Amino acid sequence: VGYSQAENDAVNYAWGKGVLLVSAAGNAGDPIKNYPAAYDNVIAVGATDDDDNRASFSSFGSDWVSLMAPGDSILSTMPNEQCGTFDYDNDACLHWQSGTSMASP
């Protein structure tokens, strides 16, 4: 997603009110800035793999990604295709997901 002055203004307004903003960096596997993660005053989170290396899909860039966190093969509580709604007593409803959004829930 590209830069938006209105969105940047909203980020700065929220920051000025003491709001901590966190955003997934993106899953393009390249250093191209993704917004809202790349705005100043947003903590951009990339994903690492099981060996604590950058996950191949994770967007990156030392000038805009703030930190990296585990995001590859994370057990999700989001219902999978087998379950219409989540059933906490049914392990079949759990599934593994990967992405920078898993690193920055």
C-alpha positions in Angstrom: 0.0 0.0 0.0 1.3 3.4 -0.9 1.9 6.6 1.1 -1.2 8.7 2.0 -0.8 12.2 3.5 -4.2 11.8 5.2 -3.2 8.5 6.7 0.2 9.9 7.8 -1.6 12.8 9.5 -3.9 10.4 11.3 -0.9 8.4 12.5 0.8 11.5 13.8 -2.4 12.6 15.5 -2.8 9.2 17.2 0.9 9.3 18.2 0.5 12.8 19.7 -2.4 11.4 21.8 -0.2 8.7 23.2 -1.4 5.8 21.0 1.2 3.1 20.2 0.7 2.0 16.6 2.0 -1.4 15.4 1.8 -2.7 11.8 2.9 -5.7 9.9 5.7 -4.9 7.5 4.3 -6.9 4.6 4.9 -10.2 2.9 6.6 -9.1 -0.4 10.0 -10.3 0.7 11.6 -7.1 -0.5 12.8 -3.7 1.0 10.1 -1.6 -0.6 8.3 0.4 2.0 4.7 -0.7 2.8 2.3 1.7 4.5 1.0 2.1 7.2 4.1 0.2 8.5 6.6 2.7 7.0 5.1 5.8 8.5 7.2 7.5 11.2 5.6 6.8 14.6 4.5 3.3 13.6 6.3 0.2 14.9 6.8 -1.9 11.7 7.2 -5.6 12.4 8.8 -8.1 10.1 8.8 -11.9 10.5 11.5 -14.4 11.4 11.6 -18.1 10.7 12.2 -21.0 13.1 15.9 -20.3 13.0 15.5 -16.6 13.9 16.5 -15.5 10.4 14.3 -13.2 8.3 11.5 -15.2 6.9 11.8 -15.3 3.1 8.4 -13.7 2.6 9.0 -10.8 5.1 9.4 -7.3 3.9 12.5 -5.7 5.3 14.5 -2.5 5.5 16.7 -1.0 8.3 15.3 2.5 7.6 11.7 1.5 8.3 11.2 -1.9 9.9 11.5 -1.5 13.6 11.8 -5.1 14.8 11.4 -8.7 13.7 9.4 -11.3 15.5 8.5 -15.0 14.9 6.0 -15.1 12.1 6.6 -18.4 10.2 4.4 -21.4 11.0 2.5 -19.8 14.0 -0.4 -21.7 15.5 -3.4 -19.5 14.9 -6.7 -19.4 16.8 -8.4 -18.3 13.6 -10.9 -21.0 12.5 -9.7 -23.1 9.6 -11.9 -24.4 6.8 -13.0 -27.4 8.8 -14.7 -25.3 11.4 -17.4 -22.8 10.7 -16.8 -21.1 14.1 -14.0 -21.6 16.5 -14.4 -24.5 18.9 -11.8 -24.3 21.7 -12.3 -27.9 22.5 -11.5 -29.1 19.0 -7.8 -29.1 18.1 -8.8 -29.7 14.5 -9.9 -26.1 14.3 -6.4 -24.8 15.0 -4.1 -24.3 12.0 -0.6 -22.9 11.2 -0.2 -19.6 9.4 2.8 -17.6 8.3 3.1 -13.8 7.6 4.2 -10.6 9.1 0.6 -10.2 10.5 1.3 -13.3 12.6 4.5 -11.6 14.0 2.5 -8.5 14.9 -0.9 -9.6 16.1 
